[in-house]
Amino acid sequence: MSPLEAVLIALAGLAAGTINTVVGSGTLITFPTLLAFGVPPVTANVSNNIGLVPGSVAGAIGYRDELEGQRSRVVRLLSASLIGGVVGAVLLLVLPDGAFETVVPVLIMLGVVLVVLQPRLAAWVRRRADDRGVDRSTDAWWTWPAVLLTGVYGGYFGAAQGVLLMAVLGIGVAQSLQRSNAVKNVLAAAVNGVAGVIFVVVADVDWTVVALIGAGAVVGGLLGARVGKALPPIALRATIVVVGLTAFTMILVG
């Protein structure tokens, strides 16, 4: 690997860490970069996954104020993300390349649509809960299994995992998008982390790539937290939609 390639991979990690903290889909920057420099696809996928973990952790730390008062929610949803991440990592290792990727564009577009409709859907969920006398200070019952399924997707590939998580949390959890974004960063870090542990044990990892992406992603994660927290709700929602549509297009044509 030449010095120029190393610098470009680190810069890709910085950009990915920033985007992942604000929305998600940073993988769409780092993964094609690694492929362009000749890293084999599976090695690129697993090395990229491990390398982005420090950035997700940095993003979660940057959102620590928004995590206040959410300990029980985070702990509960973490179990779903961890289980899903394990399942997704195993699927990556045992399934043919195209077996799961056929549904990825559909999942991303579904996430985008749900984010667009989030205010109306969240209000509808609250009305339904009120009609049934359900306490809407708690999360919707389907939030946990939906987070688990998102974890499966994230453990397998991860592009636009944040878009899907924000759709689930925005509708199923009665709180601001910024507070949901803080939870999203923790859950994404958990998925990438547990999948990364499995990849370290059984897959071919390029540790030079991991180090370069990880270094850039940490800086990007802290930067992304500053940017993301400054966005008003409508701007954050618009950013999620734009990134989701970009991810959909890149995967569809790729």
C-alpha positions in Angstrom: 0.0 0.0 0.0 1.4 3.4 -1.0 1.5 6.4 1.3 -1.1 8.1 -0.9 -3.4 5.1 -0.7 -3.0 5.1 3.1 -3.9 8.8 3.3 -7.0 8.4 1.1 -8.2 5.4 3.1 -7.8 7.4 6.3 -9.7 10.3 4.8 -12.4 7.9 3.7 -12.6 6.7 7.3 -13.0 10.3 8.5 -15.8 11.0 6.1 -17.5 7.7 6.9 -17.2 8.4 10.7 -18.8 11.8 10.2 -21.7 10.6 8.1 -22.3 7.5 10.3 -22.7 9.8 13.4 -25.1 12.2 11.7 -27.1 9.7 9.8 -25.4 6.4 8.6 -24.2 5.0 5.3 -20.5 5.8 5.8 -19.8 2.3 4.5 -20.7 3.6 1.0 -17.6 5.7 1.1 -15.1 3.3 2.7 -16.1 0.1 1.0 -15.8 1.3 -2.6 -12.5 3.0 -1.7 -11.1 -0.3 -0.5 -12.3 -2.1 -3.6 -10.7 0.5 -5.8 -7.4 -0.1 -4.1 -7.6 -3.8 -4.8 -8.7 -5.1 -1.4 -10.7 -8.4 -1.9 -14.5 -7.8 -1.3 -15.0 -10.0 1.7 -11.8 -8.7 3.3 -12.8 -5.2 2.5 -16.2 -5.7 4.1 -15.0 -7.2 7.4 -12.0 -4.8 7.7 -14.2 -1.9 7.1 -16.7 -3.1 9.6 -14.1 -3.4 12.3 -12.4 -0.1 11.4 -15.6 1.9 11.8 -16.3 0.6 15.3 -14.1 3.3 17.0 -15.9 6.0 15.0 -19.3 4.8 16.1 -18.1 4.8 19.7 -16.7 8.3 19.3 -20.0 9.4 17.9 -21.9 7.9 20.8 -19.6 9.8 23.2 -20.2 13.0 21.3 -24.0 12.5 21.9 -23.7 11.6 25.6 -25.8 14.6 26.7 -28.7 13.3 24.6 -28.4 9.9 26.1 -29.2 11.1 29.6 -32.3 9.4 31.0 -32.2 6.7 28.4 -30.2 4.0 30.2 -33.0 1.5 30.4 -34.0 2.0 26.8 -30.4 1.6 25.6 -29.8 -1.5 27.6 -33.0 -3.1 26.3 -32.4 -2.3 22.7 -28.7 -3.2 22.9 -29.7 -6.8 23.4 -31.6 -6.7 20.1 -28.7 -5.1 18.3 -26.2 -7.6 19.7 -28.3 -10.6 18.7 -29.0 -9.2 15.3 -25.3 -8.3 14.7 -24.3 -11.9 15.4 -26.9 -13.3 13.1 -25.9 -10.8 10.3 -22.2 -11.6 10.6 -22.8 -15.3 10.4 -25.0 -14.8 7.3 -22.2 -12.9 5.7 -19.8 -15.8 6.2 -22.2 -18.6 5.2 -24.5 -17.2 2.5 -23.7 -16.6 -1.2 -22.8 -13.0 -2.0 -26.1 -12.2 -3.7 -28.4 -14.0 -1.3 -29.1 -11.1 1.0 -28.0 -8.2 -1.2 -31.2 -8.5 -3.4 -33.3 -7.1 -0.5 -30.9 -4.4 0.5 -32.2 -1.6 -1.8 -35.8 -2.5 -0.7 -34.8 -2.1 2.9 -33.1 1.2 2.4 -36.0 2.6 0.4 -38.4 1.4 3.1 -36.3 3.2 5.7 -36.4 6.5 3.6 -40.1 6.3 3.2 -40.6 5.7 6.9 -38.4 8.7 7.8 -40.4 10.9 5.5 -43.6 9.8 7.0 -42.2 9.6 10.6 -44.2 12.6 12.0 -47.5 11.3 10.8 -46.8 7.7 11.7 -45.5 8.6 15.1 -48.6 10.6 15.8 -50.8 7.7 14.6 -49.0 5.3 16.9 -49.5 7.7 19.8 -53.2 8.0 19.0 -53.7 4.2 18.8 -51.9 3.9 22.1 -54.1 6.5 23.7 -57.2 4.8 22.4 -56.1 1.5 24.0 -55.0 3.2 27.2 -51.4 2.3 26.6 -48.7 4.4 28.3 -46.7 6.0 25.5 -43.9 6.9 27.8 -42.8 3.4 26.9 -41.6 2.3 23.4 -43.9 0.6 21.0 -43.9 -3.1 21.4 -42.5 -3.7 17.9 -39.4 -1.5 18.5 -37.3 -4.3 19.9 -37.8 -6.9 17.1 -37.4 -4.1 14.5 -34.1 -3.1 16.0 -33.1 -6.8 16.0 -33.8 -7.1 12.2 -31.9 -3.9 11.6 -29.0 -5.4 13.5 -29.1 -8.5 11.2 -28.8 -6.1 8.2 -26.0 -4.1 9.9 -24.0 -7.2 10.8 -24.2 -8.4 7.2 -23.3 -5.2 5.3 -24.2 -2.0 7.3 -24.8 0.6 4.5 -27.7 2.8 5.6 -28.1 0.9 8.9 -28.5 4.3 10.5 -31.3 5.3 8.1 -33.2 2.1 9.1 -32.6 2.6 12.8 -33.7 6.2 12.7 -36.9 5.2 11.0 -37.6 2.6 13.7 -36.7 4.8 16.6 -38.4 7.9 15.1 -41.7 6.1 15.0 -41.5 3.6 17.8 -40.0 5.9 20.5 -41.8 9.1 21.7 -38.9 11.5 21.8 -36.9 14.0 19.7 -34.9 12.9 16.6 -31.7 14.1 18.3 -32.3 11.8 21.3 -33.1 8.9 19.0 -30.0 9.7 17.0 -27.9 9.3 20.2 -29.5 5.9 20.7 -28.8 5.0 17.1 -25.1 5.7 17.5 -24.9 3.3 20.5 -26.8 0.6 18.7 -24.8 0.9 15.5 -21.6 0.7 17.5 -22.8 -2.5 19.2 -23.8 -4.1 15.9 -20.4 -3.3 14.3 -18.6 -4.3 17.4 -20.1 -7.7 17.9 -19.8 -8.5 14.2 -16.2 -7.4 14.3 -15.4 -9.8 17.1 -16.7 -12.7 15.0 -14.8 -11.5 11.9 -11.6 -11.3 13.9 -12.0 -15.0 14.8 -13.0 -16.5 11.5 -12.4 -14.1 8.7 -9.4 -12.6 6.8 -8.8 -9.1 8.3 -6.5 -6.5 6.9 -5.3 -4.8 10.0 -3.6 -1.9 8.1 -6.9 -1.0 6.6 -8.6 -1.3 10.1 -6.0 1.0 11.6 -6.4 3.6 8.9 -10.1 3.6 8.8 -10.3 3.5 12.6 -8.1 6.6 13.0 -10.1 8.6 10.5 -13.4 7.4 11.8 -12.7 8.5 15.4 -12.0 12.1 14.2 -15.1 11.9 12.0 -17.3 10.6 14.8 -16.5 13.5 17.1 -16.9 15.9 14.2 -20.2 14.3 13.2 -21.6 14.7 16.7 -21.0 18.4 16.6 -22.6 18.7 13.2 -25.5 16.4 13.9 -26.5 18.1 17.2 -26.5 21.5 15.4 -29.1 20.4 12.9 -32.8 21.2 13.5 -35.2 18.3 13.3 -36.4 19.1 9.7 -32.8 19.4 8.5 -31.8 16.2 10.2 -34.8 14.4 8.6 -33.9 15.9 5.2 -30.2 14.7 5.6 -31.4 11.2 6.5 -33.6 11.1 3.4 -30.8 12.4 1.1 -28.3 10.0 2.4 -30.8 7.1 2.2 -31.7 7.9 -1.4 -28.0 8.1 -2.3 -27.3 4.8 -0.7 -30.3 3.3 -2.5 -29.0 4.6 -5.9 -25.4 3.5 -5.3 -26.3 0.0 -4.3 -28.9 -0.4 -7.1 -26.5 0.6 -9.8 -23.5 -1.1 -8.2 
